[in-house]
Amino acid sequence: MAFAARQEDNPWTEASPGYLDFARLWDGHWYWIIAAVGYPDEIPRDDDGLAQENAWAFMPVYPMLVRAGLGLTGGGSAIDFAAVAVTISVVAGGAAALLFHALLRRWMSAGAAMLGTALFCVAPLSPIYQVAYAEALHLALLFLALLLVLERRWAPLAVVVTVMALTRPSGLAFALLLTLVWLWRWRRARRGIEPFGMRERVTLLSVTAVAGFAGLAWPGIVALATGDFLGYTDTELAWRRPYIGDVHLVPFTPWWQGAQWWLGDVLGPVALVTVLLLAACAFALPAMRRMPVELRCWIVAYALYLLAVFFPQSSTFRLLVPLAPALGAIALGIVSVGNGTLGRRLPRAAVGPVRGVLAVLAIAIGIAGQVLWVHLGWWVDAYDWTPP
């Protein structure tokens, strides 16, 4: 509300909009178009045949749910859309928080799980849970899917993953996760650690195939609906054209191209490799090693998916939100202070206060990050090249 009060006139709202108007900026406008009139019959292209930004970039579950809500309420204006869309996001965000807590309780104490959930709720990108974006709904579906993986309930997982993959791009990453889980279970069975019978092997392999097909479903639907075989990928490339021009989608090249665009031909690749090495080393931390293998596989699978297909820009911070299980490791690391070799050197009376200070500091960093993200990403400042 503080940012909205200072918001100047922009393509989406008048100056000083109310909360609901302020919450439907950016991609929210595309979701309103889809909810109101659906998708275009063809991919809009310029005189050179290059795809332009259009609604086909956005998957259908969230806007169709909003359309159903508008049908129930009888509304159709922008403010009606915002009211329904924000309501769905807030409810889904609350469900995501509860499911995230349940996910953390599978592998950590009640106190650590509560701290991890608090970090999720105040994370720098947490304002995205309460605006007209599909992220909150996707997170609720993702955490439910990960819970089903931990509980090895494969049949309902196939349904959840299909809906999730048509909410936000994630089906291919989840198929990779399930592939890694299958290989891990097979290896454990070979070593006599845990049974992995033929029936479960076939079932898990089938769900993996479902996730893969779900990940490819939307590009296929776009191709069938528009008659344009590359309609979806060309549409996605339209959003990165202002940065690096007209390029083809070659897996694992966008981040290298982005690093060079942002930081230069030398510093960019060096920074990218450094970040990737640090991320890989993080898996050796004690708190990460205590995380269930399935969740570690999800972090690896989703990170590889992002590296393969997405171009790093300001919206990338939003795309990192599904890596939220890593917040559990941060929380576990905080509550474990005093248990390790270095921690045992602390006086016993100091352990509790040190843990408390670290927890408060982590939460404070999250809240400060919210302010920074809303300023850099959500707030519209003249010609804004940092869309959220």
C-alpha positions as CSV (number, residue, x, y, z in Angstrom):
1,M,0.0,0.0,0.0
2,A,2.9,2.3,0.7
3,F,4.2,1.8,-2.8
4,A,0.8,2.0,-4.4
5,A,0.2,5.4,-2.7
6,R,3.3,6.7,-4.5
7,Q,2.7,5.0,-7.8
8,E,2.5,7.3,-10.7
9,D,0.2,7.0,-13.7
10,N,1.2,3.9,-15.8
11,P,-0.1,1.7,-18.6
12,W,-2.2,-0.4,-16.1
13,T,-3.5,2.0,-13.5
14,E,-4.0,5.6,-12.6
15,A,-1.8,7.3,-10.1
16,S,-2.1,6.1,-6.5
17,P,-4.2,3.1,-7.2
18,G,-5.9,1.0,-4.5
19,Y,-4.6,-2.4,-3.5
20,L,-6.6,-4.5,-6.0
21,D,-5.6,-2.3,-8.9
22,F,-2.0,-2.3,-7.8
23,A,-2.1,-6.1,-7.5
24,R,-3.0,-6.7,-11.1
25,L,0.0,-5.1,-12.8
26,W,2.3,-6.8,-15.3
27,D,1.4,-10.4,-16.1
28,G,-1.8,-9.9,-14.2
29,H,-3.0,-7.9,-17.2
30,W,-2.4,-10.9,-19.5
31,Y,-4.3,-13.2,-17.1
32,W,-7.2,-10.7,-17.2
33,I,-7.2,-10.8,-21.0
34,I,-7.2,-14.6,-21.0
35,A,-10.0,-14.8,-18.4
36,A,-12.1,-12.2,-20.3
37,V,-11.7,-13.3,-24.0
38,G,-9.4,-16.4,-24.0
39,Y,-6.4,-16.9,-26.3
40,P,-5.9,-15.5,-29.8
41,D,-6.6,-17.7,-32.8
42,E,-3.0,-17.3,-34.1
43,I,0.4,-16.2,-33.0
44,P,0.8,-12.4,-33.7
45,R,3.9,-11.8,-35.8
46,D,5.5,-8.6,-37.1
47,D,6.5,-7.9,-40.7
48,D,9.7,-9.9,-40.3
49,G,7.7,-13.0,-39.1
50,L,8.9,-12.7,-35.5
51,A,6.4,-13.6,-32.8
52,Q,5.2,-10.8,-30.6
53,E,4.3,-11.0,-26.9
54,N,0.9,-12.6,-26.6
55,A,-1.4,-14.5,-24.2
56,W,-0.1,-18.0,-25.3
57,A,2.9,-17.5,-23.0
58,F,0.6,-18.0,-20.0
59,M,-0.8,-21.4,-19.0
60,P,-4.6,-21.9,-18.6
61,V,-5.3,-23.3,-15.1
62,Y,-5.1,-20.0,-13.2
63,P,-6.9,-17.7,-15.7
64,M,-9.6,-20.3,-16.2
65,L,-10.1,-20.6,-12.5
66,V,-10.4,-16.8,-12.3
67,R,-12.9,-16.9,-15.2
68,A,-15.0,-19.4,-13.2
69,G,-14.9,-17.1,-10.2
70,L,-16.0,-14.1,-12.4
71,G,-18.9,-16.3,-13.7
72,L,-20.0,-17.0,-10.1
73,T,-19.7,-13.3,-9.0
74,G,-21.2,-11.9,-12.2
75,G,-18.2,-9.4,-12.6
76,G,-16.2,-8.6,-15.7
77,S,-14.3,-5.4,-15.0
78,A,-10.6,-5.0,-14.2
79,I,-11.4,-4.5,-10.6
80,D,-13.7,-7.5,-10.5
81,F,-10.9,-9.6,-12.1
82,A,-8.4,-8.3,-9.5
83,A,-10.7,-9.2,-6.6
84,V,-11.2,-12.8,-7.8
85,A,-7.6,-13.3,-8.9
86,V,-6.1,-11.9,-5.6
87,T,-8.6,-14.0,-3.6
88,I,-7.5,-17.1,-5.4
89,S,-3.8,-16.3,-4.9
90,V,-4.2,-15.5,-1.2
91,V,-6.1,-18.7,-0.5
92,A,-3.6,-20.7,-2.5
93,G,-0.8,-19.0,-0.8
94,G,-2.2,-20.0,2.6
95,A,-2.6,-23.5,1.4
96,A,1.0,-23.5,0.1
97,A,2.3,-22.3,3.5
98,L,0.4,-25.2,5.3
99,L,1.6,-27.7,2.7
100,F,5.2,-26.4,3.0
101,H,5.0,-26.9,6.8
102,A,3.8,-30.4,6.3
103,L,6.6,-31.0,3.9
104,L,9.2,-29.8,6.3
105,R,7.8,-31.9,9.2
106,R,8.6,-35.0,7.2
107,W,12.3,-34.4,7.9
108,M,12.8,-31.9,10.8
109,S,11.6,-31.0,14.2
110,A,8.5,-28.9,14.9
111,G,10.5,-25.8,15.8
112,A,12.7,-26.0,12.7
113,A,9.6,-26.6,10.5
114,M,7.9,-23.6,11.9
115,L,10.9,-21.4,11.3
116,G,11.2,-22.7,7.8
117,T,7.6,-21.9,7.2
118,A,8.1,-18.4,8.6
119,L,11.0,-17.9,6.2
120,F,8.8,-19.0,3.3
121,C,6.0,-16.6,4.4
122,V,8.4,-13.6,4.6
123,A,10.8,-14.4,1.8
124,P,11.8,-11.6,-0.5
125,L,9.4,-12.8,-3.2
126,S,6.5,-13.6,-0.9
127,P,4.4,-10.6,-2.1
128,I,3.9,-12.7,-5.2
129,Y,1.6,-14.9,-3.2
130,Q,-1.0,-12.2,-3.0
131,V,-1.2,-10.6,-6.5
132,A,-2.8,-11.6,-9.7
133,Y,-0.1,-14.2,-10.6
134,A,-0.3,-18.0,-10.8
135,E,2.7,-18.5,-8.5
136,A,0.8,-19.1,-5.3
137,L,-1.5,-21.7,-6.9
138,H,1.5,-23.4,-8.5
139,L,3.4,-23.6,-5.2
140,A,0.4,-25.2,-3.5
141,L,0.3,-27.8,-6.2
142,L,4.1,-28.3,-6.2
143,F,4.3,-28.8,-2.4
144,L,1.3,-31.3,-2.6
145,A,3.1,-33.1,-5.4
146,L,6.4,-33.3,-3.4
147,L,4.5,-34.6,-0.4
148,L,3.0,-37.3,-2.6
149,V,6.5,-38.2,-3.8
150,L,7.7,-38.6,-0.2
151,E,4.7,-40.7,0.7
152,R,5.0,-42.7,-2.6
153,R,1.4,-42.2,-3.6
154,W,2.0,-42.4,-7.3
155,A,-1.6,-42.5,-8.7
156,P,-2.9,-39.2,-7.2
157,L,0.5,-37.7,-8.1
158,A,-0.2,-38.1,-11.8
159,V,-3.3,-36.0,-11.5
160,V,-1.6,-33.3,-9.4
161,V,1.4,-33.0,-11.6
162,T,-0.8,-32.7,-14.7
163,V,-2.7,-29.7,-13.2
164,M,0.5,-28.2,-11.9
165,A,2.2,-28.4,-15.3
166,L,-0.7,-26.5,-16.9
167,T,-0.4,-23.8,-14.2
168,R,3.2,-22.9,-14.5
169,P,6.0,-24.5,-16.6
170,S,7.3,-27.4,-14.4
171,G,6.2,-30.7,-15.9
172,L,9.5,-31.5,-17.5
173,A,11.4,-30.6,-14.3
174,F,9.2,-32.9,-12.3
175,A,9.7,-35.6,-14.9
176,L,13.4,-35.3,-14.3
177,L,12.9,-35.4,-10.6
178,L,10.9,-38.7,-10.9
179,T,13.6,-40.1,-13.2
180,L,16.3,-39.4,-10.6
181,V,14.1,-40.9,-7.9
182,W,13.5,-44.0,-10.0
183,L,17.3,-44.4,-10.5
184,W,17.9,-43.9,-6.8
185,R,15.3,-46.4,-5.7
186,W,16.7,-48.9,-8.3
187,R,20.2,-48.5,-7.0
188,R,19.1,-49.0,-3.4
189,A,17.2,-52.1,-4.4
190,R,20.3,-53.5,-6.2
191,R,22.3,-53.0,-3.0
192,G,19.6,-54.6,-0.9
193,I,18.8,-51.5,1.1
194,E,15.1,-51.1,0.1
195,P,12.8,-53.1,-2.0
196,F,11.6,-51.7,-5.3
197,G,9.3,-54.2,-6.8
198,M,8.4,-54.5,-10.5
199,R,4.9,-53.1,-10.0
200,E,6.2,-50.0,-8.3
201,R,8.9,-49.6,-10.9
202,V,6.3,-49.6,-13.7
203,T,4.0,-47.3,-11.8
204,L,6.6,-44.8,-11.1
205,L,7.9,-45.0,-14.6
206,S,4.3,-44.4,-15.9
207,V,3.9,-41.3,-13.6
208,T,7.2,-40.0,-14.9
209,A,5.9,-40.3,-18.5
210,V,2.7,-38.5,-17.5
211,A,4.8,-35.7,-16.0
212,G,6.9,-35.5,-19.2
213,F,3.8,-35.4,-21.4
214,A,2.2,-32.8,-19.2
215,G,5.3,-30.7,-19.5
216,L,5.0,-30.9,-23.3
217,A,1.2,-30.6,-23.4
218,W,1.0,-26.8,-23.5
219,P,3.4,-26.3,-26.4
220,G,1.4,-29.0,-28.2
221,I,-1.9,-27.4,-27.5
222,V,-0.6,-24.0,-28.8
223,A,0.6,-25.7,-32.0
224,L,-2.8,-27.4,-32.5
225,A,-4.8,-24.3,-31.7
226,T,-2.9,-21.9,-33.8
227,G,-1.4,-24.2,-36.5
228,D,2.0,-22.8,-35.6
229,F,4.3,-25.7,-34.6
230,L,6.8,-23.4,-32.9
231,G,4.2,-20.9,-31.6
232,Y,4.9,-21.4,-27.9
233,T,8.7,-21.3,-28.0
234,D,8.6,-18.4,-30.4
235,T,6.3,-16.5,-28.1
236,E,8.6,-17.1,-25.1
237,L,11.5,-15.9,-27.1
238,A,9.7,-12.6,-27.8
239,W,10.2,-11.6,-24.1
240,R,14.0,-11.9,-24.3
241,R,14.4,-10.2,-27.8
242,P,14.7,-6.7,-26.3
243,Y,17.8,-8.0,-24.4
244,I,19.7,-10.2,-26.9
245,G,17.8,-9.8,-30.1
246,D,16.4,-12.6,-32.2
247,V,17.9,-15.9,-31.2
248,H,16.9,-19.6,-31.4
249,L,16.2,-21.6,-28.3
250,V,19.3,-23.8,-27.7
251,P,19.2,-25.6,-24.4
252,F,21.7,-24.3,-21.7
253,T,22.7,-21.3,-23.7
254,P,20.3,-18.6,-22.3
255,W,22.2,-18.2,-19.0
256,W,25.5,-17.9,-20.8
257,Q,24.0,-15.3,-23.1
258,G,22.4,-13.5,-20.2
259,A,25.6,-13.4,-18.1
260,Q,27.4,-11.9,-21.0
261,W,24.6,-9.3,-21.6
262,W,24.4,-8.3,-18.0
263,L,28.1,-8.4,-16.9
264,G,30.2,-8.6,-20.1
265,D,31.9,-11.3,-22.0
266,V,34.5,-12.1,-19.3
267,L,33.0,-11.1,-16.0
268,G,29.6,-12.6,-16.9
269,P,30.7,-16.2,-17.5
270,V,33.0,-16.1,-14.5
271,A,30.2,-14.9,-12.2
272,L,27.8,-17.5,-13.6
273,V,30.3,-20.4,-13.1
274,T,31.1,-19.1,-9.6
275,V,27.4,-19.0,-8.6
276,L,26.8,-22.5,-10.0
277,L,29.9,-23.9,-8.1
278,L,28.7,-22.3,-4.8
279,A,25.2,-23.8,-5.3
280,A,26.7,-27.2,-6.0
281,C,28.9,-26.9,-2.9
282,A,25.8,-26.1,-0.8
283,F,24.7,-29.7,-1.1
284,A,27.6,-30.7,1.1
285,L,26.3,-28.7,4.0
286,P,25.0,-30.8,6.9
287,A,21.5,-29.4,6.8
288,M,21.2,-30.1,3.1
289,R,22.5,-33.7,3.5
290,R,19.7,-34.2,6.0
291,M,17.1,-33.2,3.5
292,P,15.2,-36.1,1.9
293,V,16.9,-37.3,-1.3
294,E,13.6,-36.6,-3.2
295,L,13.7,-32.9,-2.3
296,R,17.3,-32.6,-3.2
297,C,16.5,-34.2,-6.5
298,W,13.8,-31.6,-7.1
299,I,16.2,-28.8,-6.4
300,V,18.7,-30.2,-8.9
301,A,16.0,-31.0,-11.5
302,Y,14.3,-27.6,-11.4
303,A,17.6,-25.8,-11.4
304,L,18.7,-27.7,-14.5
305,Y,15.4,-26.9,-16.1
306,L,15.9,-23.2,-15.5
307,L,19.4,-23.3,-16.8
308,A,18.2,-25.2,-19.9
309,V,15.4,-22.9,-21.1
310,F,15.0,-19.6,-19.2
311,F,16.9,-16.3,-19.9
312,P,18.1,-14.6,-16.7
313,Q,16.3,-11.3,-16.2
314,S,14.4,-9.6,-13.4
315,S,11.6,-12.1,-13.5
316,T,14.1,-14.9,-12.8
317,F,13.9,-14.1,-9.1
318,R,10.2,-15.2,-9.3
319,L,11.2,-18.3,-11.1
320,L,13.5,-19.3,-8.3
321,V,10.6,-19.5,-5.8
322,P,9.9,-23.2,-6.4
323,L,13.4,-23.9,-4.9
324,A,11.7,-23.0,-1.6
325,P,12.6,-26.4,0.1
326,A,16.1,-25.0,0.4
327,L,14.6,-22.6,3.0
328,G,14.1,-25.7,5.2
329,A,17.8,-26.3,5.2
330,I,18.4,-22.7,6.2
331,A,16.0,-23.1,9.1
332,L,17.5,-26.4,10.1
333,G,21.0,-24.9,10.1
334,I,19.8,-22.1,12.4
335,V,18.2,-24.4,15.0
336,S,21.2,-26.8,14.8
337,V,23.6,-24.1,16.0
338,G,25.3,-25.5,19.1
339,N,25.2,-29.1,17.8
340,G,28.2,-29.1,15.6
341,T,31.9,-29.0,16.4
342,L,32.1,-25.2,16.2
343,G,28.8,-24.8,18.0
344,R,29.8,-26.9,20.9
345,R,32.4,-24.3,21.7
346,L,29.6,-21.9,22.6
347,P,28.6,-21.6,26.2
348,R,25.4,-23.6,26.7
349,A,23.6,-20.5,27.9
350,A,24.5,-18.7,24.7
351,V,23.1,-21.3,22.3
352,G,19.5,-20.3,22.6
353,P,20.1,-16.5,22.2
354,V,22.4,-17.1,19.2
355,R,19.7,-19.2,17.5
356,G,17.1,-16.5,18.3
357,V,19.3,-13.8,16.8
358,L,20.0,-15.8,13.7
359,A,16.3,-16.5,13.2
360,V,15.3,-12.9,13.7
361,L,18.1,-11.8,11.3
362,A,16.9,-14.3,8.6
363,I,13.3,-13.0,8.9
364,A,14.5,-9.4,8.8
365,I,16.5,-10.1,5.7
366,G,13.4,-11.6,4.1
367,I,11.2,-8.5,4.9
368,A,13.9,-6.1,3.7
369,G,14.1,-8.2,0.5
370,Q,10.4,-7.8,0.0
371,V,10.8,-4.0,0.0
372,L,13.7,-4.2,-2.4
373,W,11.9,-6.6,-4.7
374,V,8.6,-4.5,-4.8
375,H,10.7,-1.4,-5.6
376,L,12.8,-3.0,-8.3
377,G,10.2,-5.4,-9.8
378,W,6.6,-4.6,-9.0
379,W,6.5,-0.8,-8.8
380,V,6.3,0.8,-12.2
381,D,9.0,3.6,-12.5
382,A,8.7,5.4,-15.8
383,Y,10.1,3.1,-18.5
384,D,10.5,0.0,-16.4
385,W,12.7,-2.8,-17.8
386,T,12.6,-4.9,-14.6
387,P,9.2,-6.8,-14.9
388,P,8.6,-9.2,-12.0
